[in-house]
Amino acid sequence: IIYDTIGGITAVVYSDVIQMVVLLVGIIVCIFYAAGAVGGFGEMFAALPAERLQAIDPSTGLGDGGDVPFWAFLIGGFFLYTSYYGTDQSQVQRELSAKSISESKYALILNGLCRFPLTLLYVMLGIAAYAAFVASPELQASVPADRPDYLIPQFILLNLPTGLRALLFAALLSAAMSSLDSALNSLSAATMRDFLDERLPTEKSRFLWSKLTTVAWGVLITGFAFVVGQISDTVIEGINKIGSAFYGPILAAFLVGVLSRRIGTKGIMFGILAGVGFNLVQWIAFPEIYWMWWNAFGCLVASVVAVLVSLVGAPEEDVSAPESTSGPAKYTLWAKGKLLERERKWIPVYALLFGYFVLMLTFLLVIPRLV
């Protein structure tokens, strides 16, 4: 809260880089110590049940009981991450801090390329911790059956020397802080822009209130942390469930606003409320529907309601971005049937990312044969 309040987005960006380095070093150290505790990497993989090596679960998550359904993650995940990287202020603030649109795109591309190896590193840590858990009765006794999140911290406490314990706990805190600081900064920015800026007469008062809102959101988030752990078996799933209830409808608000000037504020507001409400009904009444689907269903419901409400009522005043003298508004990809020239040069890069995605799926399919 302190460094975010003082430094703003600059503090967020630089601290996130440092925290990522600490996190990566901590994960690698933990993997090697866990492998050493069970006799090496061969024994580490041998301790893993064969079904755990099946990286792709072909179930749909629509009532068929899949734990990690492939189709839910593929389709629902597409909507989730489109919304996350395209509309979530915690990410957009980073993209806007780049020197140019091209640099922002390169940052997103680098993120796309590095995310899978980083996820594999997390998976390796999970495999290593599981192997250590199976081999150590003391570790098993220290981890409650309903609290799997305790496994890594307990492994660190029981197996690593004092100096390395500090490094590993710093890595755990880095993982939490890198998410928290960007959330605080984005929440403060959104609060100021939507509710307070027009009510504050001077730049000095706006600056002061931006700091106060950061502190206020920090206190609220700290209190909310005690609740998130009760939502699901793991904190990460609980956080993603909450996000999935909102990401789809928020994405719909941006999409209908960009694709049609006929959609007004009233339609968008009703659409968001309908989408979020639909997702909450699924959460409460239909637990057999895997939560990743909420992103897709919420977006669809919000889009349909926004369009219907806007068509029924009188057209609102057109407040869309004006067209420039050189062509359509900046957010428009298509003009007169042709892709804008500034987007055309990125097509090979988009093709590369799609090929990388296919390569990832291929790798996941052949994992059982590699280990």
N, C-alpha and C positions, 0 to 999 in steps of 0.2 A: 504494500500500500504506500509506503514512504517513498521509495524510489520512483514509483509510477506517478505519484502526486507531484513530485518535484520535477521529474525529467520528461514526462509525457511520452509520445511515440518514439522519440530518440532513445530514451532509456529502455523502452520495450524492445526495440530492435537490437541494440547492442547487448543488453542483458540476455536476450534469447540466444544470441550466438554463443556467448560464454557458457550459458547453461546447457546448450546442446553439446558442446565439447565435453563438459563435465559428465553429462549423461552417457555419452558414447563410451568414454573411458571407464566409467563405473560399470556399465553393462558388460563390456569385454572382460574386465577383471573378475566380475561375478561369474561369468560363464566358465572361465578357466579354473577358478577355485572350485566350482561345483563339479566340473569334469574330473579334477584331481581328487576330489573327495570320494568319487565312486570308482576310481581306477582308470580313468581315461575316457576319451570320446567314444570309443567302441562300446564300452560298458554303459555309457550315458544313453546312447541310442538303443542299446539292447533292452534297457529298462522300460522303454516306451512301448505301450500296448500297440499291436499291429493296426488296430482301427484308428489310432491317433495319427498314423501316417497317411490316412486317406484325407487329402487336403480339400477335396471337393465333394460336398454332400449334394447329390442331385435332387434332393427334395425341394419343394416349392415354399414351404413355410405357411401354406394356406390350409392349415388343419391336418397336415400329414405328420406332425410331430418332429420335424427336423430341428436339430439343435443349432446348426449353422447352415441353413438352406442356401444353396448356391443361387437360385433364381431370385430370392429375396434380396440377397446382397448385390447381385448384378443389377437388377432393375431399381430396387429401392435405394441402393447405394449410389446409383447414377444421379437420382434426384437429390439425395442428401448432399453429395459433394458438389454438384452444380450449384446448389443453394449456398453451401458453406463457403466455397471459394468465389462465388459470383455475387452474393448479396449480404453475407454476414459481415458486419462492420469490423469484427475482430480480425478478419482477413483482408477486407477491402482497405482498411487503414494502412496496412503494410504495402499493398499494391499502389496506393496513392502516394506513398512516400518515395517511390522510385522516381528517377529523374525524367523518365519518359514512358510512353505506353509500351515501347519496344522492350525497355528494361523490365517493366512489370511483367510482360509476357514471358521473357526469358526466365524470370524468377519462378513463375508458375510452371514452366516447362521443366526447370531443374527440380522443382518440388515433385513433379510427376515422375521423373526418372529416379529420384533418390528415395521416394517413399517406400517402394517395394523392398529394396535391400534393407532399409531401416526396419521395416516390419518383420523381415526374416530374422534380423538380429534380436528383436523382441521375442520371436518364436523360439529361437535358440536359447534365450535366457529361460523361457518357460520350460523347455525340455530339460535343461540342466538342473533347474530347481526341482522339477518333478523327480528326476533321477536321484537327487540328493534326498528328497523327501522319502522315497521308497527305501533308501538304504539306511535311514537314520530314524530309529524309534523315538529318540529325543525330539527330533524335529517334528515328527508326526504328532507327538503329544502336545506340542506348543502351538499347533495351528488348529483352531476350531473348525469343525466340519462345515459350518455355515459361513465361514469367513476365509475363503481362499486367497483374498487379498493380503492376508497376513503372512503368506508363505515366504515371499522374498525378504521382507524385513526380519522375520525370524531366522531365516537362513543366514543372513548377514550377521545377526547377533551371535549365533551359535558357532559359526564356522570361520569367520574372518578375524584377523588380528586387529587390535585396537585402531591403529592408524588407518587401515583400509576400511574399517567400519565407518569412520568419519567421511571418507571419500564416497562410499556407497550411499550413505544417507544424504550426503550433499547431492548425489545424482538423483535420488528419489525426490528430494525437495526441488531440484532443478526442473524435473518433469512437471511437477505441480505448478511451480512459479511461472514457467514459460507459457502456460495456458491462462493462469490467473491474471498476469499483468496485462496481457492483450485484452482480456475480457473487461477488466476495470477501465482501461483507457477508452475502449469502444463504447461501453455503457455510459461513461461520462460524456463522451462526444455526442452520442445519440440523445441523451437527456437534455444537454445544452441546446442542441439544434432544434429539437422538436418542442421543447416546453419553456426554456428559459431565455434564449438569446434575445427574442423580441421584447421581453419584459425588462431587460437590463439596459440602462441608458448609456453606460460607458464601457470602454474596453477593459478598464481596471476592474470593474465589478464583474464582468463576464469571466475574466481571468480568475478572480477569487472564487466565484461560484463553480467554475470547472474543477478547481482543486477540492472544494467541499463535496461536490457530487462524487468525485473519485473516492474520497474517504468514506462517504455514506454507502456507496455500493460495495466497498471493501468489507465494511462491517456486516452488511446484509449477506454477502456471499459467504463470509466466514460462518455465520449462523446457519445458512442453508446447507453448508457442508455436513452438518450433523444429521440432516434429513436424507440426503442423497444416498448414504450408505444403506438406508432401509428400503430403498426402492427395488433393488435387485441384489443378486448374489455378489456381484462385483461392482465397484464404483464406476468403472468405465462403461459398463452396460447401462447402469442407472442414468449416467449423464447422457448417453446416446439415446436412450428412450425419451428423455425430456426433450432433447433436440429434435428427434424425429417427429414429435407431435407438432412442431412449429415450422420446421424447415420447408416442407412441401408447400403449405399455404403461403409462406413468405415468398418462395420462388414463383408461385402463381401470380402474386401481386406484381412482381417485376415483369414477368412474361406478358401478361395481358396489357400492362401499361406500355410496354415497348412495341407490341405487335398491333395494337389498335388504339387510335385516338378516341374511339367511341366509348371506351371504358372509363368511367369517372370514379371519383373518390368514394362515393356511396357504394358502387359496385365492388370496389376493391375491399372496402371495410367489411361488407357483408360476406364477401368471398373468404376472407381470412377467418372471420368468426365461424363460418360454416365448416371450413377445412379443419380448423383446430378442434371444433366441437365433434366432428366426425371421427377424428383421431382419438379423442378422449373416450368416445363411445366404444371404439375398438379396444382400447386399453382396458376398460372396465368390464365390458360385456363379452368381448371375443378374444380372450387371451390365447386362443389357438392360432390366431393370425400373428405371424412373427412381426415384431415391431419395425423391422426395416421397411416393410410394405407401407407403413404409415406415411412415409415420405412421398411415395407415388400416389397413393389414394388421396392424401390431403391436398396435393397439388391439383389433382384432377377435379376433386369436389370444389375447391376454392375457385378454380378457373371457370367451371360451369356456372356456379352461382354468381360470380362477378359479371360474366357475360349476360346472364339472364336478367339480373337486377338492372344493369345498364341499358339493356334493350327495352325494358318495361317503362322506365322513367324517361323524363325529358332529357335531352343531351345537355351535359354540363359544359361550362365555358372551357374552350380549348386552351389548356395551359401547358401543352407539350412543348418540348424544345424546338425552337424555330430552325428551319432549314438554313444552312449557310449558303453563301453565294457560290461555293464550289461544289455543292451537292447536298445530299440528305444529311439529317442529323447524325452526330458521331456514333450513336449506338446502333444505327441501321447497318445491317450487313449486306442487304440486297438493294439494288437500285436499277429499275428498268430491266429486270431479268438478268442482270450481270452482277457477279460478285465484285465488290469494290476493290480497286487495285491494291489498296493498302492491306487488304486481307488475302489477296491472291498469293502474295509471296510467302504467306504462312502455311499454305496448303501442304507443302512437303513436310513441314514440321508436325502438322496435325497427323499426317499419314505415318510419320515416324512414331508418334505416341500411340497410335492405334496398333502398329506393328509390335511395339513394346508390350502392349496389353495382351496381344495374342501370344507373345513369347512367355509372358507370365503365366497365362492359363496352361500353356504346354508344359512349363516347368512344374506346375502344381499337379498336373495329371501324371507325370512320370516320377514324382517323388518316391512313391512306394517301391519303385524298382531301383532307385539310386541308393537307398539306405538299407 
